[in-house]
Amino acid sequence: RQGLPGFDPAGKVQARLVWESNIEDVSALGVKIPADLSGRALLKIDVRGTAGSPEINCMFTVEEGAYRDAQLGSVIENVGVHFYARTISDRLALTGSVSGISSSPFEMAAELPFVFSLAPFHLEFPADAELKGSLRGGMDLAAVPAALSLDRHYMQGVLQLDFHLAGTMDEPLVSGSAQLNRGYFEDITTGTVLEDIYLHLEASPPRIEIVRGEARAGRDGKVEVVGWIEAGYGGAISYDVTLGMDDAALLRRDDVQAVVDGSLRLNGTGSEAFVTGKLVLDRAEIMIPDRVANDIPRLEVVEIHGDRSAAPPGPSSEKSPSLPVNVDLSLESPGRLFVAGRGLDSEWKGTVYVKGRSPDLDVSGGFSLVRGYFNLLGKRFALTRGMIQLGGPPGAPPLVDVEGRASSGGMTAEVTISGPATSPSISLSSSPPYPSDEILARLLFGKSLDTLTPLQALQLAQAVRTLAGGGGLDVFGKTRKLLGIDQLELMQSDENEGEASIRAGKYINDRIYLQVEQGVGSDSSRASVEVEISPNLSLETEMGSDSGSGVGVKWRWDY
């Protein structure tokens, strides 16, 4: 519905515009809006007075507003927007509120310098006239990840805002405060969890200061932040922020966990940044996965139907200039850096340095072995030497040099893993010296190569395949997958070399493990069940076809 303006001889003007519609229907008018916005919108504009100095009253409201992100599965509903504007002499008064996005509504009020005329037409916001305004309310942080499409982050808490606007249009001045109590933040990717977050910001032109910021990171850990950001004349920005960590559990994943001490400082301007600091790994655990997922293949897409004349836009050749960052960081581990998995159980220490100016950063340093062992081919090798060296040209993998030693079959064998971490080489030696296949035979079976049974020879070939990098046909692995069990292996009796048996095992649930063994003899069947009572204590029962049975208790303590 629309009322057209009419002018009387005295120069008066009168007009009214009323528009009411669903927000999603606005796209029919050629206006682009996010597809996930919905609600009922109402706009009213009244113009009265004279053509030379009209009076304007405007109202804009949204009822039952909602934002839905189908990809993230997040929904913000029951949002209400009420916005009012009217002219008072040479000023434009604005008031408004937003409800539904937090426990208390946002309320704003402002007065702007405003000059408007219809005859002749003129619209101006005088640059040197006074500004007045305020913004108060509580912002629910739970809505922030959805609004910024941060699908792997979770936040809780209400940030209370109380800001005031002053100055002029050319030089606006914002003052006030923001405060958060008992906030919560979680990064699902890194496992970082910050609890009991307290943040207090104070704005006093031209500086915004972090008066106090702290959070709990882990059971006894703490993170603190202090600093400021300042906007100078001409839009120049400078900042100085320091992040302190005390026993902070910043990485809490299944495969990586780390407790960190130290501090990081970020300072600079809008044209250059500096990152300095020293971090100490109080304790860290790295678990090497048993299997590494294969890379997802890249598929070439061929469009069968559609407009082939319009080629898809290619990547832009122009790159926006990045902010240069000067880095001087060190990461120290005095010990208690544990690396485990795939038969490895070890402790390391060392220091890594990152220095330079981006993008040309120099990474140097490394880690040395404190203690550890490695299970290879069913034998336990005590690690006698270990070094991981970082450095070299950009993108170069770390260099590895690890040596382990084990005794069996009247000899002492040494295995050495050396070279780039992405493609290390494995070599075997012994004292007294033997060929590699003879070393493997004595390690696996405690006997010479020429005395092996056919089944032992098959296991030896499988061991050679493992050392060579896993090439060839993995018969046991494929059979285990086909049967849906967790363990499958062939066993050879040391007392009766001609007798072999097959052993299979499966986890019934997280605490119960069932294992069965069957040999070639009629009385060689055996079954056992292991029940985990606690992480350190388990109960094992065993039963055989020869009426033999037993019960045992296993106790383990990791230190």
C-alpha positions in Angstrom: 0.0 0.0 0.0 1.4 3.3 -1.0 0.3 7.0 -0.5 1.7 9.3 -3.2 3.0 12.7 -2.0 0.9 15.8 -2.6 2.1 19.5 -2.5 -0.2 22.3 -1.5 0.4 25.9 -2.7 2.1 26.7 0.7 4.8 24.1 -0.1 3.7 21.5 2.3 4.3 17.8 1.6 2.7 14.7 2.9 3.6 11.0 2.0 3.3 7.6 3.5 4.8 4.3 2.5 3.8 1.0 4.2 5.4 -2.3 3.2 4.8 -5.6 4.8 6.1 -9.0 3.7 7.9 -12.2 4.6 11.6 -11.8 4.5 12.1 -14.7 2.2 9.8 -13.1 -0.4 12.1 -10.0 -0.7 14.3 -11.9 -3.1 11.4 -11.7 -5.6 12.1 -7.9 -5.8 15.7 -8.5 -6.9 17.2 -8.0 -3.4 19.7 -10.7 -2.4 19.4 -12.0 1.1 20.8 -15.1 2.8 18.5 -18.1 2.1 18.5 -19.1 5.8 16.8 -15.9 7.0 13.1 -15.9 7.7 10.5 -13.9 9.5 7.7 -11.2 9.1 8.9 -7.7 8.3 7.1 -4.4 8.4 8.3 -1.0 7.2 6.5 2.3 7.6 7.7 5.7 6.5 5.8 9.0 7.1 6.9 12.3 5.6 5.2 15.5 6.6 5.9 19.2 6.9 7.3 21.5 4.2 9.3 20.5 1.1 12.2 22.6 2.4 12.3 21.0 5.9 10.3 17.7 5.9 9.7 15.7 9.1 10.4 12.0 8.8 9.2 9.2 10.9 10.3 5.6 10.1 9.6 2.3 11.7 11.0 -1.1 10.8 10.2 -4.3 12.7 10.8 -8.1 12.3 8.6 -10.6 14.2 9.3 -14.3 14.5 12.7 -13.9 12.9 15.0 -16.9 12.5 18.3 -17.9 11.1 19.0 -21.5 10.2 22.3 -23.0 9.1 21.5 -26.4 7.6 25.1 -27.3 7.2 26.0 -26.7 10.9 22.6 -27.7 12.2 22.3 -24.5 14.2 19.1 -22.5 14.6 18.4 -19.0 16.1 14.7 -18.5 16.4 12.1 -16.0 17.8 14.3 -13.0 17.0 12.5 -9.7 17.2 13.8 -6.4 15.7 12.3 -3.0 16.4 13.9 0.1 14.9 12.7 3.7 14.9 14.0 6.8 13.3 12.7 10.4 13.3 14.0 13.8 12.5 14.2 16.6 15.1 15.2 19.9 13.5 18.8 19.2 12.1 19.2 15.9 14.0 18.2 12.3 13.3 17.1 10.3 16.4 17.5 6.6 16.3 16.3 4.0 18.8 16.0 0.3 18.5 16.2 -3.1 20.2 17.0 -6.7 19.2 15.6 -9.6 21.3 15.8 -13.3 21.1 19.5 -13.7 20.7 20.3 -13.5 24.4 18.7 -13.5 27.8 18.3 -9.7 27.7 17.6 -7.5 24.6 20.1 -5.2 22.9 19.0 -1.6 23.2 20.5 1.2 21.2 19.9 5.0 21.0 21.7 7.6 18.9 21.5 11.2 17.6 23.2 12.0 14.4 23.6 15.4 12.6 21.2 15.3 9.6 20.3 17.8 7.0 17.5 16.8 4.5 15.5 18.8 2.0 13.1 17.9 -0.9 13.0 21.3 -2.6 15.8 21.5 -3.5 16.8 17.9 -2.8 19.7 17.7 -0.3 20.9 15.0 2.1 23.9 15.5 4.3 25.5 14.2 7.6 27.7 17.2 8.6 31.2 15.9 9.4 32.0 18.3 12.2 28.7 18.1 14.2 28.2 16.3 17.5 27.4 12.6 17.8 25.6 11.0 20.7 24.7 7.4 21.3 24.6 4.3 23.5 24.5 0.5 23.1 23.5 -1.8 26.0 22.6 -5.5 26.2 23.8 -9.0 26.6 25.2 -11.0 23.7 24.7 -14.8 24.0 28.0 -16.3 22.8 26.3 -19.6 21.8 25.1 -17.8 18.7 28.6 -16.7 17.6 29.8 -20.0 16.1 26.7 -20.2 13.9 26.9 -16.6 12.8 30.6 -17.0 11.8 30.2 -20.6 10.4 32.6 -22.0 13.0 31.3 -25.5 12.8 33.9 -27.1 15.1 33.7 -24.6 17.9 31.3 -24.3 20.8 30.8 -21.3 23.1 28.6 -20.4 26.1 28.2 -17.3 28.2 26.6 -13.9 28.0 28.9 -10.9 27.1 27.4 -7.8 28.8 28.0 -4.6 26.7 27.7 -1.0 27.8 29.1 1.4 25.2 28.7 5.1 24.5 29.2 7.1 21.3 30.6 10.7 21.2 32.7 12.9 19.0 31.9 13.8 15.4 31.2 12.0 12.1 34.8 12.5 11.1 36.2 11.4 14.5 33.7 9.2 16.4 34.7 8.2 19.9 33.5 5.0 21.5 33.8 4.4 25.3 32.4 1.9 27.7 33.0 -1.7 28.9 32.3 -5.3 28.1 32.3 -8.1 30.6 32.0 -11.9 30.5 31.5 -14.1 33.6 31.8 -18.0 33.7 32.1 -18.3 29.9 33.0 -21.6 28.1 34.9 -22.3 24.9 35.6 -25.6 23.1 37.6 -26.3 19.9 36.6 -29.8 18.8 39.6 -30.0 16.4 42.3 -29.5 19.0 40.3 -30.6 22.0 41.0 -27.3 23.7 38.5 -26.5 26.5 38.5 -23.2 28.4 36.1 -23.0 31.4 35.2 -20.3 33.9 36.2 -17.6 31.4 36.3 -14.1 32.9 36.9 -11.2 30.5 36.8 -7.4 31.3 37.4 -4.9 28.5 37.4 -1.1 28.9 37.2 1.3 26.0 38.5 4.9 26.5 39.4 6.6 23.2 41.6 5.9 21.5 42.4 2.6 23.4 40.6 -0.6 24.2 42.3 -2.3 27.2 42.0 -5.9 28.3 41.8 -5.1 32.0 41.6 -8.8 33.0 41.2 -12.0 31.1 41.6 -15.5 32.5 40.2 -19.0 32.1 40.7 -22.5 33.5 42.4 -24.9 31.0 42.4 -28.5 32.4 42.1 -29.5 36.0 44.8 -27.3 37.4 45.7 -25.2 34.4 45.2 -21.5 33.8 45.4 -19.1 30.9 45.6 -15.3 31.3 45.6 -12.5 28.8 46.3 -8.8 29.1 47.0 -6.1 26.6 45.5 -3.3 24.5 44.6 -2.2 21.0 44.7 1.5 19.9 43.3 3.3 16.9 45.4 6.4 16.1 44.8 9.2 13.7 44.2 8.3 10.1 43.1 4.8 11.0 46.5 3.6 12.2 46.2 0.6 14.5 48.7 -0.6 17.1 48.3 -3.4 19.6 50.2 -5.3 22.3 48.7 -8.5 23.8 50.3 -11.1 26.1 49.0 -14.6 26.7 50.3 -16.4 29.7 49.9 -20.2 30.4 50.4 -22.1 33.6 49.9 -25.9 33.5 47.4 -25.2 30.7 46.0 -28.3 29.0 45.7 -26.8 25.5 45.7 -30.1 23.4 43.3 -32.7 24.6 42.8 -35.1 21.7 42.9 -38.9 21.7 46.1 -38.9 19.7 47.8 -35.7 21.1 47.7 -34.2 24.6 49.9 -31.4 25.9 50.2 -29.3 29.1 52.0 -26.1 28.5 53.7 -23.3 30.5 55.1 -20.0 29.2 53.9 -16.9 27.5 53.3 -15.5 24.0 53.3 -11.9 23.0 51.7 -10.4 19.9 52.4 -6.8 19.2 52.7 -4.5 16.2 50.8 -2.3 13.9 48.4 -2.6 10.9 51.4 -3.0 8.6 53.7 -5.4 10.6 53.3 -7.9 13.5 55.7 -9.5 16.0 55.2 -12.8 17.7 57.6 -13.7 20.5 57.6 -16.1 23.4 58.9 -19.2 25.1 56.7 -22.3 25.7 57.6 -25.2 27.9 55.9 -28.6 27.5 55.3 -29.7 31.0 54.0 -33.0 29.8 52.9 -34.2 26.4 51.7 -37.5 25.0 51.7 -38.4 21.3 49.9 -41.6 20.2 50.9 -43.0 16.8 47.8 -44.5 15.1 47.9 -48.2 14.2 46.6 -47.3 10.8 46.8 -44.2 8.7 43.7 -43.3 6.7 44.2 -43.3 2.9 44.1 -40.0 1.1 40.7 -39.1 -0.4 41.1 -39.4 -4.2 40.3 -36.4 -6.2 37.6 -37.0 -8.8 37.4 -35.3 -12.1 33.9 -33.9 -12.6 32.5 -33.9 -16.1 29.2 -31.9 -16.6 26.9 -33.8 -19.0 24.1 -31.3 -19.1 24.1 -27.6 -18.7 25.6 -24.5 -20.4 29.1 -25.5 -21.5 29.8 -22.1 -23.1 30.1 -20.6 -19.7 33.4 -21.8 -18.3 33.8 -21.9 -14.5 35.8 -19.1 -13.2 39.4 -20.0 -12.6 41.4 -19.2 -9.5 42.4 -15.6 -9.3 46.0 -14.8 -10.1 46.0 -11.8 -7.9 46.9 -12.5 -4.2 46.1 -10.0 -1.5 49.2 -8.9 0.3 49.6 -10.7 3.6 50.7 -9.0 6.8 54.4 -9.7 7.4 54.9 -11.4 10.8 58.2 -11.5 12.6 58.5 -14.6 14.7 60.9 -15.5 17.5 59.5 -18.6 19.4 61.0 -21.5 21.3 59.3 -24.7 22.4 61.2 -26.6 25.0 60.6 -30.1 26.5 62.8 -30.9 29.4 61.4 -34.4 29.4 58.1 -36.1 29.8 57.4 -35.9 26.1 56.0 -39.4 25.5 55.6 -40.9 22.1 53.8 -44.3 21.9 52.1 -46.5 19.4 52.9 -49.2 16.8 55.1 -51.0 19.3 56.9 -47.8 20.4 57.0 -46.6 24.0 59.5 -43.8 24.5 60.3 -40.5 26.3 62.0 -37.5 24.6 63.4 -34.1 25.4 64.7 -31.2 23.4 64.0 -27.7 22.1 62.6 -26.4 18.8 63.1 -22.8 17.6 61.0 -20.9 15.0 62.5 -17.6 13.8 62.4 -15.3 10.9 60.0 -13.2 8.9 57.0 -14.8 7.2 56.8 -16.5 4.9 60.5 -17.4 5.2 60.5 -18.9 8.7 63.4 -21.0 9.9 62.7 -24.1 12.1 65.6 -25.6 13.9 66.5 -27.8 16.9 65.2 -31.3 17.7 64.6 -33.9 20.3 66.8 -36.6 21.8 65.8 -39.9 23.4 65.6 -40.2 27.2 64.5 -43.8 27.4 62.3 -46.3 25.6 61.7 -49.5 23.9 60.3 -50.7 20.6 58.4 -54.0 19.9 59.4 -55.2 16.4 58.4 -58.6 15.0 57.3 -59.7 18.5 60.7 -58.9 20.1 61.4 -56.0 22.5 64.2 -53.7 21.4 65.7 -51.5 24.1 66.3 -48.1 22.5 70.0 -47.1 22.9 70.1 -44.0 20.7 67.5 -41.6 19.4 67.6 -38.2 17.6 65.0 -36.2 15.7 66.5 -33.2 13.9 64.6 -30.3 12.5 65.9 -27.8 10.0 67.1 -27.8 6.4 65.3 -26.2 3.5 61.7 -25.0 3.9 59.3 -28.0 3.8 62.0 -30.6 4.5 60.9 -33.4 6.7 62.6 -34.1 10.1 65.6 -36.4 10.1 65.3 -39.5 12.3 68.2 -41.6 13.7 67.0 -44.3 16.2 68.8 -47.5 17.2 67.5 -50.4 19.2 69.1 -53.6 20.6 67.7 -57.1 21.5 69.3 -60.4 22.3 68.0 -63.8 21.0 69.4 -67.1 19.6 72.9 -66.5 20.8 73.3 -63.1 19.3 72.6 -59.4 19.9 70.7 -57.7 17.1 70.6 -54.0 16.3 67.9 -52.3 14.3 68.6 -48.8 13.0 65.9 -46.5 11.6 67.4 -43.4 9.9 66.7 -40.9 7.2 63.8 -38.5 6.5 60.7 -39.1 8.7 58.5 -39.4 5.6 60.6 -42.3 4.2 63.0 -43.7 6.7 65.2 -46.7 6.0 65.5 -49.8 8.3 68.7 -51.8 8.6 69.6 -54.8 10.7 73.0 -55.8 12.1 74.2 -58.3 14.8 77.0 -59.4 16.9 78.4 -61.8 15.9 77.5 -60.7 12.3 74.9 -62.5 10.3 72.9 -61.9 7.1 69.6 -60.1 7.5 67.4 -63.2 7.0 69.5 -65.1 9.5 69.1 -62.3 12.1 65.4 -62.3 11.6 65.2 -66.1 12.0 67.1 -66.0 15.2 65.1 -63.1 16.5 61.7 -64.6 15.7 62.3 -68.3 16.5 65.7 -68.4 18.4 67.1 -70.8 15.8 69.1 -70.8 12.6 67.5 -70.2 9.2 68.1 -73.7 7.9 66.2 -75.3 10.8 62.9 -73.5 10.2 59.7 -75.3 9.6 57.5 -74.4 6.5 55.1 -72.4 8.8 58.0 -70.5 10.4 59.4 -69.8 6.9 56.0 -68.3 6.0 56.1 -66.1 9.1 59.7 -65.0 8.3 58.6 -63.9 4.8 55.8 -61.9 6.4 58.4 -60.3 8.7 60.6 -59.4 5.7 57.5 -57.9 4.0 56.8 -55.8 7.1 60.4 -54.4 7.3 60.3 -53.7 3.5 57.3 -51.3 4.0 54.3 -53.5 3.9 54.2 -54.5 0.2 52.7 -57.7 -1.0 49.6 -59.6 0.0 48.6 -59.3 3.7 46.8 -62.6 4.0 46.2 -62.4 7.7 45.0 -58.8 7.6 42.5 -59.5 4.9 41.2 -62.6 6.6 40.8 -60.8 9.9 38.7 -58.1 8.2 36.6 -60.7 6.4 35.8 -62.5 9.7 35.2 -59.3 11.6 37.7 -60.1 14.4 40.4 -58.1 16.0 43.3 -60.5 16.1 44.4 -63.5 13.9 47.8 -65.2 14.0 49.5 -68.5 13.4 51.4 -70.1 16.3 54.2 -72.7 16.2 54.8 -74.9 19.2 58.4 -74.9 20.4 58.1 -78.3 22.0 56.5 -80.0 18.9 57.7 -78.2 15.8 55.4 -80.1 13.6 52.3 -78.8 15.3 50.8 -75.5 14.5 47.8 -73.7 15.8 45.7 -70.7 14.9 44.6 -68.0 17.4 41.7 -65.5 17.0 40.5 -62.8 19.3 37.8 -60.2 19.4 36.7 -57.5 21.8 33.1 -58.2 22.8 32.9 -54.6 24.2 35.4 -52.1 25.7 36.1 -54.3 28.8 35.7 -58.0 27.6 38.2 -59.7 25.2 37.5 -63.3 24.0 40.3 -65.4 22.5 40.2 -69.0 21.1 43.0 -71.2 19.9 42.8 -74.4 17.8 45.6 -76.7 16.9 45.8 -79.8 14.6 45.3 -82.2 17.5 41.8 -83.1 18.9 42.8 -82.0 22.4 44.4 -78.7 21.4 41.4 -76.4 21.7 41.7 -73.5 24.2 39.6 -70.5 25.0 40.1 -67.5 27.3 38.2 -64.5 28.4 39.8 -61.3 29.8 37.6 -58.9 31.8 38.9 -55.4 32.6 37.8 -54.5 36.1 39.7 -51.2 36.2 42.3 -49.5 34.0 45.0 -51.2 36.1 43.3 -54.5 37.0 41.8 -57.3 34.9 40.6 -60.9 35.5 41.4 -63.7 33.0 39.9 -67.2 32.8 41.1 -70.0 30.6 39.6 -73.3 29.6 40.9 -76.1 27.4 39.6 -79.3 25.7 41.8 -81.4 28.0 39.7 -80.3 31.0 42.4 -77.9 32.1 41.2 -74.5 33.3 42.5 -71.6 35.4 41.8 -68.1 36.7 44.3 -65.3 36.9 44.5 -61.7 37.9 46.6 -59.2 35.9 47.7 -55.9 37.5 49.5 -53.1 35.5 50.8 -49.7 36.5 52.0 -47.2 33.9 54.5 -44.8 35.3 
